[in-house]
C-alpha cells in the first residue's frame, strides 16, 4: 500500500521486458523507487486498495530480478501482509454472518497471501545470511539492525497465516519459529515501527500456549509509550489479544475508543485501516460479549 508508480516506472518496465542494455540499471532504479516510503499519509482506503494490487505485482516482479534488494523485499513483504489484513481478511470477517462460504474463501485467500509474504521475507533473509532458516530452527539466528523491518513483517505474516490455519497442524506447529523471528527483531530494535513490533510481541505472547497476560500487557505498554499513543493498531491489538479473551467488555470498548482518537490524531493510512476495524468492532460488540 505504497504510492502508485508513475510514468517512470511504466517506461522502465517496458525497457526491462525488452531486455535492453541498461537493464540492471533500470531494475535497480525501479527497486529503489518501489521500496521508497510513500502513500503513508493517504486517508482514502478505497484509493489505497485500488492502487495496491498493481503496485504489489510490479514490486514482486522487480524483486525477482533483484532478490538481494533488502528494502524492496521488506516493502513487498509488508505490502502483501497489509493488503491481506486490511482488505481480504477483514472483508472475510465482515461476511461471516452473511455468507459463511464466502467468508471461508476470503480467509483461505488471505492465508495464501500471508504465506506469500512470509516466503518473500524468509527468502530475503536467507539470501542475506545463508543458512538463516536452519539457524532460526536451531535457535542460533541473528537479525542485524538493517534486517529488523524485514524480520518484523516476516514474523507478522507468518503468525497471521497460522491464525487462519488452525485446521493445519503442520502450519500451526511453526508458531514458535514465527515468535522467535519476532523476538530476534525485538531484541535488536524494540521500538521499531512506532510500537508495531512491540505490539506484535504482545499479541504473540497472549496467543502462545502458556503465554503470560502480564508479559503481553507489558509489551503493549511499551508499544503505546514508543508511539506516544499515536498508533491506533496498538490499542486494537491489545483489545483483541487481552480484553476480548478475558471477557472485559469495558476494557475492550475503552481501548477501541482510544484507537479512534489515535487514528483521528494521526491520519496516516495504517491508522485509518485500524480506525475502520476499531469502529466495526465497536458496532458489533454485542456479538462478542
Secondary structure as the mmCIF struct_conf table of DSSP 4:
data_model
#
loop_
_struct_conf.conf_type_id
_struct_conf.id
_struct_conf.beg_label_comp_id
_struct_conf.beg_label_asym_id
_struct_conf.beg_label_seq_id
_struct_conf.end_label_comp_id
_struct_conf.end_label_asym_id
_struct_conf.end_label_seq_id
HELX_LH_PP_P HELX_LH_PP_P1 UNK A 3 UNK A 5
HELX_RH_AL_P HELX_RH_AL_P1 UNK A 7 UNK A 17
TURN_TY1_P TURN_TY1_P1 UNK A 18 UNK A 19
TURN_TY1_P TURN_TY1_P2 UNK A 21 UNK A 22
HELX_RH_AL_P HELX_RH_AL_P2 UNK A 23 UNK A 35
BEND BEND1 UNK A 36 UNK A 36
TURN_TY1_P TURN_TY1_P3 UNK A 40 UNK A 41
HELX_RH_AL_P HELX_RH_AL_P3 UNK A 45 UNK A 65
TURN_TY1_P TURN_TY1_P4 UNK A 67 UNK A 68
HELX_RH_AL_P HELX_RH_AL_P4 UNK A 70 UNK A 83
HELX_RH_PI_P HELX_RH_PI_P1 UNK A 84 UNK A 89
HELX_RH_AL_P HELX_RH_AL_P5 UNK A 90 UNK A 95
TURN_TY1_P TURN_TY1_P5 UNK A 96 UNK A 98
HELX_RH_AL_P HELX_RH_AL_P6 UNK A 100 UNK A 128
BEND BEND2 UNK A 129 UNK A 129
TURN_TY1_P TURN_TY1_P6 UNK A 130 UNK A 131
HELX_RH_AL_P HELX_RH_AL_P7 UNK A 132 UNK A 138
TURN_TY1_P TURN_TY1_P7 UNK A 139 UNK A 139
HELX_RH_3T_P HELX_RH_3T_P1 UNK A 145 UNK A 147
HELX_RH_AL_P HELX_RH_AL_P8 UNK A 148 UNK A 163
TURN_TY1_P TURN_TY1_P8 UNK A 164 UNK A 164
TURN_TY1_P TURN_TY1_P9 UNK A 166 UNK A 167
HELX_RH_AL_P HELX_RH_AL_P9 UNK A 169 UNK A 172
TURN_TY1_P TURN_TY1_P10 UNK A 173 UNK A 174
HELX_RH_AL_P HELX_RH_AL_P10 UNK A 175 UNK A 188
TURN_TY1_P TURN_TY1_P11 UNK A 190 UNK A 195
HELX_RH_AL_P HELX_RH_AL_P11 UNK A 196 UNK A 207
BEND BEND3 UNK A 208 UNK A 208
TURN_TY1_P TURN_TY1_P12 UNK A 209 UNK A 210
HELX_RH_AL_P HELX_RH_AL_P12 UNK A 213 UNK A 227
TURN_TY1_P TURN_TY1_P13 UNK A 228 UNK A 229
HELX_RH_AL_P HELX_RH_AL_P13 UNK A 232 UNK A 238
HELX_RH_PI_P HELX_RH_PI_P2 UNK A 239 UNK A 243
TURN_TY1_P TURN_TY1_P14 UNK A 244 UNK A 247
HELX_RH_AL_P HELX_RH_AL_P14 UNK A 249 UNK A 265
BEND BEND4 UNK A 266 UNK A 266
HELX_RH_AL_P HELX_RH_AL_P15 UNK A 269 UNK A 283
TURN_TY1_P TURN_TY1_P15 UNK A 284 UNK A 284
HELX_RH_3T_P HELX_RH_3T_P2 UNK A 285 UNK A 287
TURN_TY1_P TURN_TY1_P16 UNK A 288 UNK A 288
#
